[in-house]
Amino acid sequence: MAYTARKIPFVGTPETNPETKAFFDGAASGKLMIRRCTSCRKAHWYPRALCPFCFGECEWEQASGKGKVYTYSVMERANPPYAIGYVTLAEGPSVLTNFVEMDFKDLKIGQDMKVTFIKTEGDGPTLPFFTPA
């Protein structure tokens, strides 16, 4: 199933949560930002102030933007069709994402992916999505 570009909606505003501001600022400049614990050193997703593993303090870091498809689902009945799923980043955490700029018939679990950034509909922010590496 060939990829057809679609409008990607965004509900809310990135300014409403100071804990995620660095993520949205990074995405606007083409950087995928994740959090890493300063105590146990584990990276995690989604962004939050305390580590979900040990409750330690966390800091922002730029992720490589490389990962592998963990799982996916193609929404064939949507108009236009689209694919969503999880990509496990090289840094460890898995992120929920849309797959873009690819033929969905070629999507495979374990496939190498790389991040790409797309502006969302209207006044929405630029967000990370994944495409084949």
N, C-alpha and C positions, 0 to 999 in steps of 0.2 A: 504494500500500500504506500504510494508515494506521499511524501510530506507536502502539505499545503500550509503555508504560513497562515496563522490565525491571530486574531486580536487576543491578547492575554490580559484579562482583567486584574485589577488590584483593589482590594477592599481595605479601607483604612488609610493611615498615613504613617510613614516611617518616623515622623517626629513625635509620635505619641509615647514611645518607650525609650528612655535614655540608655537602657541596657543593650539595645540592638542598634543604636546609632552608628557605631563603628562598622557594623555589617553593611548597612545601607550606604554609608559613605564609601566603603571599599568597593562595593558593587558599582557605584556610580563612576569610579575610576578604573574599573576593569580588574578588581582584585577580589578573590573569594576569601573571606575572612571567617575563621573559626576560633573557638576558645580552647585554651589548653590550661590545665591545672598547674599551678606553680608548686604544689606539693607532690602529687603522685605522677605528674607529667603526662596524664592521659588527655588526649584531645576528645572533644565531644561536640555534638550537634543536638539540639538547637542552642543558640547562644543564651546563657544564663550566668548570673553573678557567681554562684557557688557550684563547685564541681559535683556532678551527680554521683560520683564514685566515692569521694572521701570528704565532701563538703569544704574543700580547701578553696582558697582564692584563685581566680582565673585571670588570664591575660589573653589579649587578642594576638593572633598570628595569621600571616597570609598562607593559605593552603596552596599546594602545587596546582590544583585544578585538574588533577588526573585521578581517575578511578576506574572501577569496573562495575558493570551492571550486576546488581544483586537479585533483583526481581523487577518485573514490569507488567503492564496491562495496556493493551491497545483498545481505545474507545472507538470502534469502527462505526457505530451508529451515530456518533456526533457529526455535526456539520460545521467545519471540516473535521475529519477524524484526528485524534491526537493520542499520544502515548505518555503515560506517567509510570514512575517506578522509583526504586531506590538505587543510588549509586554509592558504593563503598569507596570512600576517598583513600588515597595512598596513605594519608595520615591516620586512618582508622575508622572514623565515624561514618555512618551511612546517612545520606541526605535524600529526602523526598524531592523529586524533580520532574520536570517535563523533558521529554526527549525531542530535539528539534533538528531540522536540516538533515533529515535522513529518510530512507525508505523504511517504513516500519516492519516490512517483511524481513529485513536484514537484522533486526534487533535480536540479540542473543544474550542469555545469562552468561556472565563472565567476560563480555565484550569490553575492550578498552574504550574509555570515554574521556573527553576533555570538556572543560567548562567553556561556555560562551555566554555573553551578556546581551540581553534584549530589553529594550524599553517597554514597559507595560502600557496598557491602554490609557488614554486621557492624560491626566497629570500624574500617573503612577510612576514609581521609581524604576530604575534599571535593576533587573534581577538576574541571577545566574541560572542557566539551564545547561543541559549536556547534549553533546553531539559526538559521533564517532571520532576517535583519535586518529 
